[in-house]
């Protein structure tokens, strides 16, 4: 039979054991696992939005026919009221991956009238080669004082390849039309514009000078 002193000692030992178990449980629940905390605090990186390279949206011209090339340059070309040439103002025109060289040429048209018949002579005023791809506007400024006035008109052309020869120039111009196009003797010409100072009797007063 256990004595009162022994019973007291046993109860104290049991209380200490239980207190130790309880303290261990509290410590475990107070500190969550380090791994769980790291996962919760790490931001999730979003994937970058994909974008197609600019080259994928342009057109390759390697296998274009001559007519396709001419059609593209024609769609790109226009003039403004000052006779400057604008290449690429129309943003609806397709862009090409590699720039294309084109020639822009201006001529003065000298008008004369002999026996009531109006004739003309073309005098080169300026020629410039530029490279275009349709991505941006390229402006080629006309020569100084390049306008239809008195007994003088203007002729402008945009074409591909080497400079035009004399045999490729227009065989005739409609000198009585204030604004028109010209028929060049070359398939390389994509765009042309001619302006004249007047019609009828006004032109017949343009007598040749000595």
C-alpha positions as CSV (number, residue, x, y, z in Angstrom):
1,X,0.0,0.0,0.0
2,X,1.4,3.4,-1.1
3,X,2.1,6.0,1.7
4,X,0.6,9.5,1.6
5,X,4.1,10.9,0.8
6,X,4.6,8.5,-2.1
7,X,1.2,9.4,-3.5
8,X,2.0,13.1,-3.4
9,X,5.3,12.5,-5.2
10,X,3.5,10.5,-7.9
11,X,0.9,13.2,-8.5
12,X,3.5,15.9,-8.8
13,X,5.5,13.9,-11.4
14,X,2.3,13.2,-13.4
15,X,1.4,16.9,-13.4
16,X,4.8,17.8,-14.7
17,X,4.6,15.3,-17.5
18,X,1.1,16.5,-18.6
19,X,2.3,20.2,-18.4
20,X,5.3,19.3,-20.7
21,X,3.0,17.7,-23.3
22,X,0.6,20.6,-23.3
23,X,3.4,23.2,-23.8
24,X,4.8,21.2,-26.7
25,X,1.4,21.2,-28.4
26,X,1.0,25.0,-28.0
27,X,4.4,25.7,-29.5
28,X,3.7,23.5,-32.6
29,X,0.4,25.2,-33.4
30,X,1.9,28.7,-33.0
31,X,4.6,28.2,-35.6
32,X,3.3,27.1,-39.0
33,X,5.7,25.3,-41.3
34,X,8.2,27.5,-43.1
35,X,7.4,25.9,-46.4
36,X,3.7,26.8,-46.2
37,X,4.6,30.4,-45.4
38,X,7.0,30.7,-48.4
39,X,4.4,29.3,-50.8
40,X,1.8,31.8,-49.6
41,X,4.1,34.8,-49.9
42,X,5.6,34.1,-53.4
43,X,3.8,36.0,-56.2
44,X,2.8,34.1,-59.3
45,X,4.5,35.6,-62.4
46,X,2.2,36.1,-65.3
47,X,3.3,35.1,-68.8
48,X,4.3,38.0,-71.1
49,X,1.7,38.8,-73.8
50,X,3.0,37.4,-77.1
51,X,3.2,39.8,-80.1
52,X,4.0,39.0,-83.7
53,X,7.2,40.6,-85.0
54,X,6.7,43.6,-87.4
55,X,8.3,41.6,-90.2
56,X,5.5,39.1,-90.1
57,X,3.0,41.8,-91.0
58,X,4.9,43.0,-94.1
59,X,5.0,41.5,-97.6
60,X,8.0,39.9,-99.2
61,X,8.5,41.2,-102.8
62,X,11.0,38.6,-103.9
63,X,8.6,36.8,-106.2
64,X,6.5,39.8,-107.2
65,X,5.9,40.3,-110.9
66,X,6.7,43.6,-112.6
67,X,3.0,44.4,-112.7
68,X,2.6,43.7,-109.0
69,X,5.5,46.1,-108.3
70,X,4.1,48.8,-110.5
71,X,0.7,48.5,-109.0
72,X,2.1,48.8,-105.5
73,X,4.1,51.9,-106.4
74,X,1.1,53.4,-108.1
75,X,-1.1,52.9,-105.0
76,X,1.6,54.6,-103.0
77,X,1.9,57.7,-105.1
78,X,0.1,61.1,-105.3
79,X,0.9,64.8,-105.6
80,X,-0.2,67.7,-103.4
81,X,-1.3,71.2,-104.6
82,X,2.3,72.4,-104.7
83,X,3.3,69.5,-107.0
84,X,5.3,67.7,-104.3
85,X,5.2,63.9,-104.6
86,X,3.8,62.1,-101.6
87,X,4.8,58.4,-101.3
88,X,2.9,56.5,-98.6
89,X,0.3,58.9,-97.5
90,X,-2.4,56.3,-98.0
91,X,-2.0,54.1,-94.9
92,X,-4.2,51.4,-96.4
93,X,-1.4,50.4,-98.8
94,X,0.5,47.2,-97.8
95,X,3.9,47.5,-96.3
96,X,6.9,45.6,-97.7
97,X,9.7,44.0,-95.7
98,X,12.5,45.4,-97.7
99,X,12.5,49.0,-98.9
100,X,12.1,49.5,-102.7
101,X,14.1,52.2,-104.6
102,X,11.9,54.4,-106.9
103,X,12.7,57.3,-109.1
104,X,10.8,60.6,-108.9
105,X,11.3,62.9,-111.9
106,X,10.1,66.4,-112.8
107,X,10.1,68.2,-116.2
108,X,9.2,71.7,-117.2
109,X,6.8,71.8,-120.2
110,X,7.6,74.7,-122.5
111,X,4.6,75.5,-124.7
112,X,4.7,77.3,-128.0
113,X,2.1,78.0,-130.7
114,X,2.9,78.2,-134.4
115,X,0.1,78.7,-136.9
116,X,-2.5,78.0,-134.3
117,X,-0.9,74.6,-133.4
118,X,0.3,74.3,-129.8
119,X,3.4,72.2,-129.3
120,X,5.6,71.5,-126.3
121,X,9.1,70.7,-125.3
122,X,10.2,68.8,-122.1
123,X,13.1,70.2,-120.1
124,X,14.4,68.0,-117.2
125,X,14.0,69.9,-113.9
126,X,14.9,67.4,-111.2
127,X,15.3,63.7,-110.6
128,X,15.6,62.0,-107.2
129,X,15.8,58.3,-106.1
130,X,14.2,57.4,-102.8
131,X,13.5,54.2,-100.9
132,X,10.0,53.4,-99.8
133,X,8.4,50.5,-97.9
134,X,4.9,51.9,-97.1
135,X,5.6,52.3,-93.3
136,X,6.1,56.0,-93.4
137,X,5.3,59.0,-95.7
138,X,8.2,60.0,-98.0
139,X,7.8,63.5,-99.5
140,X,9.8,64.5,-102.6
141,X,9.6,68.3,-102.9
142,X,9.2,69.7,-106.4
143,X,11.8,72.1,-107.8
144,X,11.5,75.8,-107.0
145,X,8.8,77.6,-109.1
146,X,7.6,74.3,-110.5
147,X,4.1,75.2,-111.5
148,X,1.8,75.7,-114.5
149,X,2.0,79.4,-115.4
150,X,2.0,81.6,-118.5
151,X,3.3,79.4,-121.3
152,X,4.8,76.7,-119.1
153,X,3.4,73.5,-117.7
154,X,4.7,70.6,-115.5
155,X,5.1,66.9,-115.8
156,X,5.9,64.5,-113.0
157,X,6.5,60.8,-113.0
158,X,7.2,58.0,-110.4
159,X,8.8,54.9,-111.8
160,X,11.1,52.0,-111.0
161,X,14.5,51.0,-112.3
162,X,17.1,53.2,-114.1
163,X,16.4,56.7,-115.3
164,X,14.1,57.0,-118.2
165,X,15.6,57.5,-121.7
166,X,14.3,60.0,-124.2
167,X,12.5,57.2,-126.1
168,X,10.5,56.4,-123.0
169,X,9.1,59.9,-122.6
170,X,5.5,60.6,-123.7
171,X,4.9,60.8,-127.4
172,X,2.1,63.4,-126.8
173,X,0.6,65.5,-124.0
174,X,-2.9,66.8,-123.7
175,X,-1.8,70.4,-123.4
176,X,-5.3,71.7,-123.2
177,X,-6.2,69.8,-120.0
178,X,-5.4,71.8,-116.9
179,X,-4.7,68.5,-115.0
180,X,-4.1,65.1,-116.5
181,X,-1.9,62.0,-116.7
182,X,0.7,61.3,-119.4
183,X,1.2,58.1,-121.5
184,X,4.9,57.2,-121.2
185,X,6.5,54.8,-123.6
186,X,7.5,52.6,-120.7
187,X,5.9,50.0,-118.5
188,X,8.1,51.1,-115.6
189,X,6.2,54.3,-115.0
190,X,3.7,53.8,-112.2
191,X,2.4,57.3,-111.7
192,X,2.3,60.5,-113.7
193,X,0.8,64.0,-113.4
194,X,0.7,66.9,-115.9
195,X,-0.5,70.4,-115.3
196,X,-1.1,73.1,-117.9
197,X,-1.6,76.8,-117.6
198,X,-4.7,77.3,-119.8
199,X,-6.7,76.2,-122.8
200,X,-7.6,77.3,-126.3
201,X,-6.7,80.9,-127.2
202,X,-4.6,81.3,-124.0
203,X,-2.2,78.7,-125.3
204,X,-2.2,80.0,-128.8
205,X,-0.7,83.2,-127.5
206,X,2.5,81.3,-126.5
207,X,4.7,82.3,-129.4
208,X,8.2,81.0,-129.7
209,X,10.9,83.3,-128.5
210,X,13.9,84.2,-130.7
